[in-house]
Amino acid sequence: MRALLSTVVLLISLSSAAIAGPREEALQVVEKWINAFTNSDADGIVKLYAADAVMIGTGSKALIASPEGVRNYFEGVFRSGKYTPALGEHSVLQISDTTVVVAGFDTIVGVAADKPVNLTGRDTFVIAKRGADWQIVHFHRSATPN
């Protein structure tokens, strides 16, 4: 009976993986990014970026183009407060079997300097399959204009 149950679980897992395409896999990366951000997990965030990724964060004054730069940026964000981002209206554009763009709006709520924070912004993630993994190769976030 255990062998049968194990086989059924394995088949369900394999069929779920087969159903997921580039769009779904890219959205999983965004979901992991949201979870890492919510948990102030700089290591988790850095692991999602390709080594040659380019990033422009909301508070960036320069182009960030290294894993150390990504880490430093997010460690600074996490030191400034505790935040929870949520992806709002968004679009998922599959460029190829190995490249997907997720662009849309977000809301980040939290507490910084003992004051509530409610920030809205615009995001673009370019996510590419590198080897067996999907990784962020470009990220940009800017505040929503008034």
N, C-alpha and C positions, 0 to 999 in steps of 0.2 A: 504494500500500500504506500509506504514512504517513497519507494522508487517511482511509482506512478505519479504521486503528488509532485515529486522533484522534477519529473519529466514535463508535467503540465506547466509548472512554474517556469521552467527553462523555455518552453515553447512560447509562452505568453511574453516573456522578456524578449526573445528573439523577434517575435512578430511586432512588438511595440517598437523595437529599434529599427526594424525594416520600414515601418510606416513613417517614422520621423525623417523628414527631408531637410535640406539646407535651411529653409526658413525656420522650422521648428528648432533645429539645433542651434541656430544663431540666437533665437529668443531664449533658449536655455542659458546661453552665455550671459545675456542681459539679466536674466533672473538671478544667476550666481553673482553677478556684479552688484545687483540691488541687495542681495543677502549679505555680501561681504561689507558693503557700505553701511548697511543697517547695524552690523555687528562691529563696526570700526576695525575691520580686519585688513590691515595694510598688506599682509602676506597674501591673503586670499585675492585681493584686488590685483596685485602685481602678477600673480600666476595667470590671470586671465588675459594679460597683454602679451603680444608677441615681443620678442627682444628688440625688434626694429620699429615698434609702434610709435606713432606720433600722436600727441595729445595736447589739447588746449582746454584747460579747465576754466571754470567760471572766473576764478581769481588769477589765472595765469597772466603773467606779464611777458612771458617768453614761450616759445615753442618747447614742449617737453618731448625729448626723443631718446630716452634711455630708461631702462627699468629702475635705476636709482632715482631719476627725476620723477617717475610715476610714484615711487614709494615716498619720496620727500614731499611731493604735493599732497598726497592723501594723508600722510602722517600729520601734516600741518592742519588739514581740514579736521581730522579726528581730534586733534588737541584743542581746537577752537570750540567744540561742542559735540553733542550727541544728536545724530540726525537719522531720519528714516525717509528715503526717497520712494516715490511711487511713479511708475510710468503711466501717463495718461493717454490721450489720443496719440496714436502713432501709426506709422506705415512700415511695412516690411517689404523691401524690394530685393528680389533675388537677381543678382547680376550674372552669376554663373553657378555651376555646381559647387564652387569653392569660395564664393564671395557673396555676402548679403549685407545690405544697408538697412539699419533700423533707425528711423528718424521720427521725432515727435516731441511731445511736451511732457514735462514732469512737474511734480510738486515735492519739495523737500520740507518736512516739518521736523522740529526738534527744539532743543534748548541750547543757547549759547550765551555765556556770561549771565546765567540765571534768568534769561529772558526768552520768551517763546519766539521761535523762528518759523516763518511760513514763506518759503521762496518758490517762485515758479520759474521754469526755465525751458530752454529748447535744447534738445540732445540729438547728436548724430553718432551712431556707432557703425563702424565698418568692421565686419567680422569675417575673417577668412579661415579656411581650413588649411592648417599647416601640419603636414604629416597626418597623424590620426586625430589631432585636436583642432577644435575651433577656437580661435583667439582674436582678441580685439587688435586690429592693426591701425585703427584711427578712432579717436574719440574727441568730440567737441561738445562743450556745454556753454551756453550763454544765458544770461538772465533774460526773462521776457520783458520787452520794453513796456513802459507805462502807456 
